Amino acid sequence: FFYKESFRMPSFNDLYYSAVGNLNLKPENNRQLNLGLTGSIELPMAKTQVNFSADGYRNFITDKIMAMPTKNIFIWSMVNLGKVEITGVDLSLDILQKIGRKYVFTAGWNHSYQRALDLTNPEAAEYKNQIAYAPRVYGSGRIGFSTPYGKLAYAVIWSGHRYVTGHNIAENDLPGYSDQSISFDKAFSLQKCKVNLRAEILNLMNKNYDIVRNFPMPGRSFRLSFKFDI
């Protein structure tokens, strides 16, 4: 269990970035209560390790700094939301399984639920509505298999639906999305250099989903990278 208070000044971009910055921003203050449980289970005979955690929290924020569409969906600005209360739960699970001496299987899962409500003005239409672009549900999953020949991994992230403004009506609803990727890593030595080769397929399902309305993300892409340690 812990309690903490945090204070955040607006960044240089928050204040001055062209067409977005807002010179009148106030500092953000946050009070957080957290109750959690973290544990680990090891099974030496089975060569298995399991780590898990669960956290529940409440945040009480004044003058929350965030970007929101102002005049229309294409013109955004940094604003302060006078009072925001967030109730959330974070869950995670990680598994490591050794197979013989040279092979390792790993899997992980993270899931979050967050209810972030605007409590600034009881007379406003946005009162007790979810704040803009804050999904209630989001998370990620990953699977990896390490061998002497390299590491193959699969990852997925997902997000529930969001609202493009603090007015939670059907016209402002933005559907949820998921994004999957596959990667292969190979490390080897080249004379006195350590080299890491990484090949990736991003957005495996080739979906042009929107994180911000009217700005679709790119479809499937490929990336090849090298890292040299001298």
For each residue, the residues with C-beta under 8 A, 3 or more apart:
1: 34 35 36
2: 33 34
3: 31 32 33 34
4: 31 32 34
5: 29 30 31 32
6: 29 30 32
7: 27 28 29 30
8: 27 28 29 30 65
9: 27
10: 14 15 22 25 26 27 28 65 78
11: 14 15
12: 15 16 17
13: 16 17 20 21
14: 10 11 17 21 22 25 65 78
15: 10 11 12 21 22 23 25 78
16: 12 13 21 23
17: 12 13 14 20 21
18: 21
19: 75 77
20: 13 17 67 76 77 78
21: 13 14 15 16 17 18 77 78
22: 10 14 15 25 77 78 79
23: 15 16
24:
25: 10 14 15 22 65 78 79 80
26: 10 63 80
27: 7 8 9 10 63
28: 7 8 10 61 62 63 64 65 80
29: 5 6 7 8 61 62 63
30: 5 6 7 8 59 60 61
31: 3 4 5 59 60 61
32: 3 4 5 6 57 58 59 60
33: 2 3 57 58
34: 1 2 3 4 55 56 57
35: 1 55 56 57
36: 1 53 54 55 56
37: 53 54 55
38: 51 52 53
39: 51 52 53
40: 49 50 51 52
41: 49 50 51
42: 48 49 50
43: 46 47 48 49
44: 47
45:
46: 43 97
47: 43 44 97 98 99
48: 42 43 95 96 97 98
49: 40 41 42 43 95 96
50: 40 41 42 93 94 95 96
51: 38 39 40 41 92 93 94
52: 38 39 40 92 93 94
53: 36 37 38 39 90 91 92
54: 36 37 89 90 91 92
55: 34 35 36 37 89 90 91
56: 34 35 36 88 89
57: 32 33 34 35 86 87 88 89 90
58: 32 33 85 86 87
59: 30 31 32 84 85 86 87 88
60: 30 31 32 85
61: 28 29 30 31 64 81 83 84 85 86
62: 28 29 82 83 84
63: 26 27 28 29 80 81 82
64: 28 61 80 81 84 131
65: 8 10 14 25 28 78 79 80
66: 78 79 81 131 132
67: 20 76 77 78 79
68: 76 77 79 132 165 166
69: 72 73 74 75 76 132 164 165
70: 75 76 77 79
71: 75
72: 69 75
73: 69 164 213 214
74: 69 214
75: 19 69 70 71 72
76: 20 67 68 69 70
77: 19 20 21 22 67 68 70
78: 10 14 15 20 21 22 25 65 66 67
79: 22 25 65 66 67 68 70
80: 25 26 28 63 64 65
81: 61 63 64 66 84 118 120 131 166
82: 62 63 120 121
83: 61 62 118 119 120
84: 59 61 62 64 81 116 117 118 119 120 131
85: 58 59 60 61 116 117 119
86: 57 58 59 61 114 115 116 117
87: 57 58 59 114 115
88: 56 57 59 112 113 114 115 116
89: 54 55 56 57 112 113
90: 53 54 55 57 110 111 112
91: 53 54 55 109 110 111 112
92: 51 52 53 54 108 109 110 111
93: 50 51 52 108 109
94: 50 51 52 106 107 108 109
95: 48 49 50 105 106 107 108
96: 48 49 50 104 105 106
97: 46 47 48 104 105 106
98: 47 48 101 103 104 105
99: 47 103 104 105
100: 103
101: 98
102: 147 148
103: 98 99 100 145 146 147
104: 96 97 98 99 144 145 146
105: 95 96 97 98 99 143 144 145 146
106: 94 95 96 97 142 143 144 145 146
107: 94 95 141 142 143 144
108: 92 93 94 95 140 141 142
109: 91 92 93 94 139 140 141 142
110: 90 91 92 139 140 141
111: 90 91 92 137 139
112: 88 89 90 91 137 138 139
113: 88 89 136 137
114: 86 87 88 134 135 136 138
115: 86 87 88 130 136
116: 84 85 86 88 130 131 134
117: 84 85 86 128 129 130 131
118: 81 83 84 124 126 127 128 129 130 131 166
119: 83 84 85 122 127 128
120: 81 82 83 84 124 126 127
121: 82 124 126 127
122: 119 127
123: 127
124: 118 120 121 127
125: 129 167
126: 118 120 121 129 165 166 167 168
127: 118 119 120 121 122 123 124
128: 117 118 119
129: 117 118 125 126 163 166 167 168
130: 115 116 117 118 134 136 162 163 166 168
131: 64 66 81 84 116 117 118 134 166
132: 66 68 69 162 163 164 165 166
133: 162 163 164 174 212
134: 114 116 130 131 162
135: 114 138 159 160 161 162 176
136: 113 114 115 130 160 161
137: 111 112 113 159 160 176
138: 112 114 135 157 158 159 160
139: 109 110 111 112 157 158
140: 108 109 110 155 156 157 158
141: 107 108 109 110 155 156
142: 106 107 108 109 153 154 155 156
143: 105 106 107 153 154 155
144: 104 105 106 107 151 152 153 154
145: 103 104 105 106 151 152 153
146: 103 104 105 106 151
147: 102 103 150 151 152
148: 102
149: 186
150: 147 184 185 186 187
151: 144 145 146 147 184 185 186
152: 144 145 147 182 183 184
153: 142 143 144 145 182 183 184 185
154: 142 143 144 180 181 182
155: 140 141 142 143 180 181 182 183
156: 140 141 142 178 179 180 181
157: 138 139 140 178 179
158: 138 139 140 176 177 178 179
159: 135 137 138 162 176 177 178 211
160: 135 136 137 138 176
161: 135 136 173 174 175 176
162: 130 132 133 134 135 159 173 174 176
163: 129 130 132 133 166 167 168 169 172 173 174
164: 69 73 132 133 172 173 174 212 213
165: 68 69 126 132 172
166: 68 81 118 126 129 130 131 132 163
167: 125 126 129 163 172
168: 126 129 130 163 172
169: 163 172 173
170: 173
171:
172: 163 164 165 167 168 169
173: 161 162 163 164 169 170
174: 133 161 162 163 164 210 213
175: 161 209 210
176: 135 137 158 159 160 161 162
177: 158 159 207 209 210 211
178: 156 157 158 159 205 207 209
179: 156 157 158 202 203 207 209 217
180: 154 155 156 203 204 205
181: 154 155 156 200 201 202 203 204
182: 152 153 154 155 200 201 204
183: 152 153 155 198 199 200 201
184: 150 151 152 153 198 199 200
185: 150 151 153 196 197 198
186: 149 150 151 196 197 198
187: 150 194 195 196 197
188: 194 195 197
189: 192 193 194 195
190: 193 194 195
191:
192: 189 230
193: 189 190 228 229 230
194: 187 188 189 190 228 229
195: 187 188 189 190 226 227 228 229
196: 185 186 187 226 227 229
197: 185 186 187 188 224 225 226
198: 183 184 185 186 223 224 225 226 227
199: 183 184 222 223 224
200: 181 182 183 184 222 223 224 225
201: 181 182 183 204 220 221 222
202: 179 181 220 221 222 223
203: 179 180 181 206 207 217 218 219 220 221
204: 180 181 182 201 220
205: 178 180 220
206: 203 219 220
207: 177 178 179 203 219
208: 216 217 218 219
209: 175 177 178 179 216 217
210: 174 175 177 213 214 215 216 217
211: 159 177 215 217
212: 133 164 215
213: 73 164 174 210
214: 73 74 210
215: 210 211 212
216: 208 209 210
217: 179 203 208 209 210 211
218: 203 208 221
219: 203 206 207 208
220: 201 202 203 204 205 206
221: 201 202 203 218
222: 199 200 201 202
223: 198 199 200 202
224: 197 198 199 200
225: 197 198 200
226: 195 196 197 198
227: 195 196 198
228: 193 194 195
229: 193 194 195 196
230: 192 193
